[in-house]
Amino acid sequence: MNYKAICLTFSLLSVAMPKMATAVEFCGRFQQGEIIIGQADELAETVVFNHKTYPVTEDGRFILAFSRDQKPQADIYLQYPDGGKRLYRLPVQAYDWDIQRIDGIASSKVTPDSSHRTEILREQKDVRRSLTLMQPGDYWREGFILPVKGRISGEFGNQRIFNNIPKSPHSGTDIAAPEGTPVKASGSGKVVLSGKNYFYTGNMVIIDHGQGLQTIYAHLKEAKVKAGQMVKQGQIIGLVGHTGRATGPHLHWGASLNNIRFRPHSLLNLNQKKCRNIAGTKKTD
């Protein structure tokens, strides 16, 4: 066999052999509080990130979210049916979160007394159950829209100080709008929670978009959908209100992926994010 024949043989083999790419396309901002989309080869089975497991679609798509306090280096593992795995290391940029002071909140809402313990535990249980779902479906691939238009009165990740008492960082984005303004489903999916009179969030709706991704709509005057109902993007799911712990009418819009809260506005350009190819390292352990 001559040199040209050998080259042609290797060229044909490279086309015919199963693809086991060492590079993965990651789309999105590598920054705290952001969601990213990954495109792996079809052989990838699952993704492990921060000790949590994420599914991969048949065509190799997966989604991950960086928390508010994500460390500067994100180690992402792709796992394969034969037990092999590859490590992808992403640099994550820190974000300068703001501190917001809010006064005039009833002291019982800032530091609840024991009489509210039962209703607070009910709220925590219902929310935790809704945000730990990993249901099939990829409705998220349709993209997302703003659920309501209005002034941003509270940003995701900003720490709030109620009546000079520091609280946990804000887990969503607050959009101020007149009471009764229709709230639309940001994306298509299944309603997994339509709860009433929660201590902190008031009337709330949570929609599941598949693969562990949920959006949250809180402080509603009333909900217009029920748990178990399928909704389409843009469908009215409730009305702006100020139920629960709220100083005025607004929508608390949140997003969670595998129980990791992230900035909901990063969903708006989900299918137009800038992409980068990241090389992986084969792991044997």
C-alpha positions in Angstrom: 0.0 0.0 0.0 1.5 3.4 -1.0 1.6 6.5 1.1 -1.5 8.1 -0.6 -3.5 4.9 0.0 -2.5 4.9 3.7 -3.6 8.5 4.1 -6.9 7.8 2.4 -7.5 4.8 4.7 -6.9 6.8 7.8 -9.1 9.6 6.5 -12.0 7.2 5.9 -11.5 5.6 9.3 -11.7 9.0 11.0 -15.0 9.6 9.4 -16.4 6.2 10.0 -15.3 5.8 13.7 -17.8 6.8 16.5 -17.3 10.3 17.5 -15.9 10.8 21.1 -15.2 14.5 21.1 -12.8 15.9 23.7 -14.2 19.5 23.2 -17.7 20.6 24.4 -19.5 23.7 23.3 -20.6 25.8 26.3 -23.0 28.7 25.5 -23.5 31.6 27.9 -21.7 33.9 30.3 -19.2 32.2 32.6 -20.3 34.3 35.5 -22.0 33.9 38.9 -25.7 33.7 38.6 -25.9 32.7 35.0 -27.3 29.7 33.1 -25.3 28.0 30.4 -26.1 25.4 27.7 -23.8 22.6 26.8 -23.5 20.7 23.6 -21.7 17.3 23.9 -21.6 14.3 21.6 -24.6 12.0 21.6 -22.7 9.4 23.6 -22.7 11.5 26.8 -25.1 10.1 29.4 -25.1 12.5 32.3 -23.3 15.6 33.6 -22.0 16.0 37.2 -21.5 19.5 38.5 -21.0 20.5 42.2 -22.0 17.0 43.3 -25.3 17.2 41.4 -26.3 15.1 38.4 -27.9 16.6 35.3 -29.5 14.7 32.4 -28.3 15.0 28.7 -30.8 15.0 25.8 -30.5 12.4 23.0 -28.8 15.0 20.8 -26.3 15.9 23.6 -27.8 19.1 25.0 -27.7 19.9 28.7 -28.1 22.9 31.0 -26.2 24.1 34.1 -26.5 27.1 36.3 -23.9 29.0 38.3 -25.1 29.9 41.8 -24.6 33.4 43.3 -21.5 32.2 45.1 -20.0 29.9 42.5 -16.3 29.5 43.0 -13.9 30.8 40.3 -13.3 27.4 38.8 -16.2 25.2 37.8 -15.4 21.5 37.3 -17.9 19.8 35.0 -17.8 16.0 34.4 -19.4 14.3 31.4 -20.1 10.7 32.1 -20.5 7.9 29.5 -22.3 4.5 29.5 -19.0 2.6 29.6 -18.1 4.3 32.9 -15.7 6.7 31.3 -15.8 10.4 32.1 -14.2 13.7 31.0 -13.5 16.8 33.0 -14.1 20.3 31.7 -12.9 23.3 33.7 -14.6 26.6 33.2 -13.4 29.9 34.6 -16.2 31.7 36.4 -16.2 35.5 36.8 -17.3 37.0 40.1 -20.2 39.5 40.2 -20.3 42.6 42.3 -23.6 42.1 44.2 -25.4 45.1 45.7 -26.6 45.6 49.3 -30.2 46.8 49.5 -31.8 48.3 52.7 -35.5 48.1 53.2 -37.2 49.6 56.2 -40.8 49.7 57.3 -41.4 46.0 57.2 -43.5 44.6 60.1 -41.2 43.1 62.6 -43.2 39.9 62.6 -42.2 39.4 58.9 -38.5 40.2 59.5 -38.1 38.0 62.5 -41.1 35.7 62.7 -42.2 34.6 66.1 -43.0 31.0 66.9 -46.6 31.3 66.0 -45.7 31.4 62.3 -43.5 28.3 62.4 -46.2 25.9 61.0 -47.0 28.1 58.0 -43.3 28.8 57.3 -42.5 25.0 57.4 -45.4 24.4 55.0 -44.0 26.9 52.6 -40.5 25.6 52.8 -41.7 22.0 52.3 -43.8 22.9 49.2 -41.1 25.0 47.6 -38.3 22.4 48.2 -40.5 19.7 46.7 -41.2 21.7 43.6 -37.6 22.8 43.1 -36.0 19.4 43.4 -38.0 17.8 40.6 -36.1 16.3 37.7 -38.9 15.6 35.3 -38.5 14.6 31.6 -39.1 17.1 28.9 -37.2 20.0 27.3 -39.7 22.8 27.1 -36.9 25.1 28.0 -35.5 24.8 24.4 -38.4 27.0 23.2 -36.9 30.0 25.1 -38.3 32.5 27.6 -39.9 35.9 27.8 -40.4 38.5 30.5 -43.5 37.5 32.6 -44.4 41.2 33.1 -43.1 44.6 32.2 -42.2 47.1 34.8 -39.5 48.7 36.9 -36.8 46.4 38.4 -37.2 47.0 42.1 -34.9 44.2 43.3 -32.1 42.4 41.6 -31.2 38.7 42.0 -28.3 38.1 44.3 -28.5 41.4 46.1 -28.5 41.1 49.9 -31.3 42.8 51.7 -31.2 44.3 55.1 -34.7 44.5 56.6 -35.0 47.1 59.4 -31.2 46.8 59.8 -31.2 43.0 60.1 -29.2 41.3 57.3 -31.0 38.5 55.5 -30.2 35.9 52.9 -29.3 37.2 49.4 -32.3 37.8 47.1 -33.2 34.6 45.2 -35.0 36.3 42.3 -35.8 39.5 40.5 -38.6 41.9 41.6 -40.5 43.6 38.9 -42.8 46.5 40.1 -46.2 46.8 38.3 -49.7 47.9 39.2 -51.7 45.5 41.2 -53.8 43.3 39.0 -51.4 43.4 36.0 -51.5 40.0 34.2 -48.5 37.8 34.7 -47.5 35.6 31.8 -45.8 32.2 31.8 -42.2 33.0 31.0 -41.9 29.6 29.2 -43.9 26.6 28.4 -44.2 23.8 30.9 -46.1 22.1 33.7 -47.4 23.9 36.7 -46.0 22.0 39.7 -47.1 24.4 42.4 -50.0 26.8 42.8 -50.0 27.8 46.4 -51.9 30.3 48.5 -51.1 32.5 51.5 -47.5 31.5 52.0 -45.8 33.5 54.8 -43.0 34.9 52.7 -44.1 34.5 49.0 -47.8 34.9 49.4 -49.7 33.4 46.4 -47.2 31.6 44.2 -46.9 29.6 41.0 -44.0 27.4 40.0 -43.7 26.1 36.4 -41.4 23.1 35.5 -39.7 23.4 32.1 -38.0 20.0 32.1 -34.5 18.7 33.0 -34.7 20.3 36.5 -35.5 23.9 35.4 -38.3 25.8 37.1 -39.5 29.4 37.1 -41.1 31.0 40.1 -43.8 33.7 40.3 -44.5 35.0 43.8 -46.6 37.7 45.7 -49.5 37.2 43.2 -52.8 38.8 43.9 -54.2 35.5 42.7 -53.2 32.5 40.6 -55.0 31.7 37.4 -53.7 28.1 37.0 -53.7 24.9 39.0 -51.0 22.4 39.8 -50.7 19.7 37.1 -51.9 22.1 34.4 -49.8 22.5 31.2 -49.2 26.1 30.1 -47.8 27.7 27.0 -45.3 30.6 26.9 -47.2 33.9 27.2 -50.3 32.3 28.9 -51.7 34.3 31.8 -50.9 32.4 35.0 -51.8 35.1 37.7 -52.1 38.7 38.6 -49.5 41.0 40.2 -50.1 41.5 43.9 -48.4 42.2 47.2 -49.2 39.1 49.2 -46.7 37.6 51.7 -43.7 39.7 52.7 -44.0 42.6 50.2 -44.0 46.4 50.7 -46.0 47.0 47.5 -47.4 45.4 44.3 -44.7 43.6 42.4 -43.8 40.2 40.9 -41.0 38.2 42.4 -39.7 36.3 39.4 -37.3 33.5 40.1 -35.4 30.7 38.4 -34.0 27.4 39.7 -32.1 24.6 38.1 -31.6 21.4 40.1 -32.4 23.5 43.2 -29.7 26.1 42.3 -31.1 29.6 42.1 -29.8 31.8 39.3 -30.5 35.2 37.7 -33.9 34.7 35.8 -33.0 37.4 33.2 -30.3 35.1 31.8 -33.1 32.9 30.4 -34.2 35.6 28.0 -31.6 35.0 25.4 -31.2 31.3 26.0 -30.9 30.4 22.4 -28.7 33.3 21.3 -25.9 33.0 23.8 -22.2 33.3 22.8 -20.6 29.9 22.6 -17.1 28.6 23.4 -15.4 25.2 22.8 -13.7 23.9 26.0 -11.3 21.0 25.8 -11.8 18.1 28.2 -9.4 15.9 30.0 -10.1 12.1 30.2 -10.5 10.9 33.8 -10.0 7.3 34.9 -10.9 7.5 38.6 
